[in-house]
Amino acid sequence: MLKGQFVAVSTGMNLAGHISKISRSYIEQADVVYCLMPHSLGEVWIHTLNSNVKSLQPFYAKGKHRMQSYEEMIDAMLQDVRMGKKVCGAFYGHAGVFAYVPRMAVKQAVKEGFRAHMEPGVSAEACLYADLAIDPGESGIQGYEASQFLFYNQELNNSAYAIMWQIGLVGEYTAKQFETKKEWVEIFVSHLKKWYPLSHNVILYEAAVLPIETFRAETVALKDLPDAELNPKTTLVIPPSRSLQANQDVLDMFGISEQQIAAR
């Protein structure tokens, strides 16, 4: 096993409040920390834990393909790993959720013979369940990246909650933009008519990322989504539009009634 090592840690959504003790320890003990935070205060806080901190934000640039930025971030971190350093990548939320860089950095480091792993953290989805009081075991949960759902043949179960991540970027196919386009949201809404009436209420959710912030939970009718305020961190939550339907054939096989399973 080669000397250098890499760990991707998750700092959680809420600055300094969600990070685990072990993730904090990895930051403190690293030779160098690369960080990707949603705001400058996050980077300032990381600096209080380790004096050698490098931001990954400069790798982004307007008009630059995001995959190029990602590959450059991975290469920068692994260059230090190859020099025998203990490298920590600190990523907000959960480092393994909607985060290409930490996942691929771990994979590449392991491929090259270095010790590497990821530490879990509090994700936006975990915050969503708490903030919106949604129990995924009640009627079920299905989640999609909004553009992926739009571009591929996916099906929805409208008796369960549907979570559409990155709704503010729906239809963005160039991987170079971060702006919402109303006409693309309109296409998305038209697509959802297959499962929901336009009058169906949906929720625009954004987790709080600072202790002084409150989460966003704005209810709008599906038809009004194109005119709503959307940004890259907005998540669309679609509540069920119909109740669960019992599978009578299976109930008959068990010899039980719908009332029995409803009361379990």
Sequence and secondary structure as in RCSB ss.txt:
>XXXX:A:sequence
MLKGQFVAVSTGMNLAGHISKISRSYIEQADVVYCLMPHSLGEVWIHTLNSNVKSLQPFYAKGKHRMQSYEEMID
AMLQDVRMGKKVCGAFYGHAGVFAYVPRMAVKQAVKEGFRAHMEPGVSAEACLYADLAIDPGESGIQGYEASQFL
FYNQELNNSAYAIMWQIGLVGEYTAKQFETKKEWVEIFVSHLKKWYPLSHNVILYEAAVLPIETFRAETVALKDL
PDAELNPKTTLVIPPSRSLQANQDVLDMFGISEQQIAAR
>XXXX:A:secstr
  S EEEEEE BSSTTTS  HHHHHHHHH SEEEEE SSHHHHHHHHHH S EEESGGG  TTS HHHHHHHHHH
HHHHHHHTT EEEEEESB TTSS HHHHHHHHHHHHTT EEEE     HHHHHHHHTT  HHHH EEEEEHHHHH
HTT    TTSEEEEETGGGTT  SSS     HHHHHHHHHHHTTTS TT EEEEEE   STT   EEEEEEGGGG
GGS   TT EEEE  SS     HHHHHHHT  HHHHHT 
